[in-house]
Amino acid sequence: MNCRHDKILTTDNGKQKGFALIVVIMIMLLVSFLAAQLILSVRTNQQIAFHARARAIGLCLAQGGLNLGIFRLLDKPLEEMGVQDEALLLGYPYDASLTNGKIDYYVVNESGKIDLNKLNKPLINLFLDYLAVEEEQKAIIVDSLLDWRDSNDLHRLNGAERDYYETLDDPYLPRNGPIKDPMEFFLVKGTEELTGRFKASDVFTVHNRKGQINFNSLTPFMLDFLTEEDEEKKEAYREAQETHATLTAALARNILGNERFDACSSALTYEAGGNKYYSIVARGGPGRVEAGEEEEEFHAEGVETEVRVMFERRGDRIRYLSWQES
């Protein structure tokens, strides 16, 4: 009888020990899960703090590039001991390295862009050819741009007026007047497939009423367009800027080649002044600069922050018209 009782006690103790083991395992799993969540939370917060810091540094660097561009634009070169200060080249990419990052910036006059209110049809068609837009689509874009600007509701053969835009999934109204912002280009019928391929402010403006583009003030994208992304031609353009400062039609022909120059020549101008509107694009890249034996080496640590501003120059004063950060 005692043996039987001992056997029952042993069995109950075994069950209790097994249950206790399961409880301990569950608690350990729960503790491990909570620890993993805590570690993940700490890492996430560290990444958020890191990116916030990188963005703040990048923004400060970009704003520094903006101020460098404005300073160089407004600065009047002085001749000292027969040596003249280096003149600011419009559209030329400048850079500067600091201990906490790198700055890239360029300054352009709005005369180097296509004016949407002074539409030069051969020029806009040439630009759409560069983007490989089909003939039928080109006709839609050009007619729709003209309809977007005019004050009536009579659409051209391939154009669009209010009745078209009101039937869209997200309806809106056409300007029916002078365009105020280059971004309006992507609201016009036929431009949907071009969205994201370039930034409107790199190509278009509403402050260049001559209808031609200044060859001396090209954004990187406009230079790609005119040279058809030929690296040798782009390098020749930069070298000519450094050597001659102000480029002429003869230099443009040498840079672009006879065939491309003949296709673009009617849309080009070479005047250095006359337009008081400018844009600056500045980028700040957080990182560090290490001085090596031969040259400095830059190590990026974050995503670049870009600042784009457009302003009106009035003598030694400027009036900001737009400011974008990305």
RAVEN-V638276 format. One record per backbone hydrogen bond with DSSP energy under -1.0 kcal/mol. NH is the residue of the N-H (numbers start at 1). CO is the residue of the C=O. Records with the same first field share a line. If there is no record, write none. Layout:
NH = CO, CO
//
This chain:
5 = 1
6 = 2
7 = 3
8 = 4
9 = 5
10 = 6
11 = 7
12 = 8
13 = 9
14 = 10
15 = 11
16 = 12
17 = 13
18 = 14
19 = 15
20 = 16
21 = 17
22 = 18
23 = 19
24 = 20
25 = 21
26 = 22
27 = 23
28 = 24
29 = 25
30 = 26
31 = 27
32 = 28
33 = 29
34 = 30
35 = 31
36 = 32
37 = 33
38 = 34
39 = 35
40 = 36
41 = 37
42 = 38
43 = 39
44 = 40
45 = 41
46 = 42
47 = 43
48 = 44
49 = 45
50 = 46
51 = 47
52 = 48
53 = 49
54 = 50
55 = 51
56 = 52
57 = 53
58 = 54
59 = 55
60 = 56
61 = 57
62 = 58
63 = 59
64 = 60
65 = 61
66 = 62
67 = 63
68 = 64
69 = 65
70 = 66
71 = 67
72 = 68
73 = 69
74 = 70
75 = 71
80 = 83
83 = 80
91 = 107
92 = 89
94 = 105
96 = 103
98 = 101
101 = 98
102 = 285
103 = 96
104 = 283
105 = 94
106 = 281
108 = 279
110 = 277
112 = 109
113 = 110
114 = 203
116 = 205
124 = 120
125 = 121
126 = 122
127 = 123
128 = 124
129 = 125
130 = 126
131 = 127
132 = 129
133 = 128
138 = 134
139 = 135
140 = 136
141 = 137
142 = 138
143 = 139
144 = 140
145 = 141
146 = 142
147 = 143
148 = 144
149 = 145
150 = 146
164 = 161
165 = 161
166 = 162
167 = 164
176 = 148
184 = 181
185 = 182
186 = 183
187 = 184
188 = 185
191 = 188
194 = 191
195 = 192
197 = 194
202 = 199
203 = 200
204 = 200
205 = 114
211 = 208
213 = 267
214 = 111
215 = 269
217 = 214
223 = 219
224 = 220
225 = 221
226 = 222
227 = 223
229 = 224
230 = 227
234 = 230
235 = 231
236 = 232
237 = 233
238 = 234
239 = 235
240 = 236
241 = 237
242 = 238
243 = 239
244 = 240
245 = 241
246 = 244
252 = 248
253 = 249
254 = 250
255 = 251
256 = 252
257 = 253
261 = 257
262 = 258
263 = 259
264 = 260
265 = 261
267 = 264
268 = 265
269 = 213
278 = 311
279 = 108
280 = 309
281 = 106
282 = 307
283 = 104
284 = 305
285 = 102
287 = 100
288 = 299
290 = 297
292 = 295
297 = 290
299 = 288
301 = 286
305 = 284
307 = 282
308 = 324
309 = 280
310 = 322
311 = 278
312 = 319
313 = 276
314 = 317
317 = 314
319 = 312
321 = 310
322 = 310
324 = 308
326 = 306
//
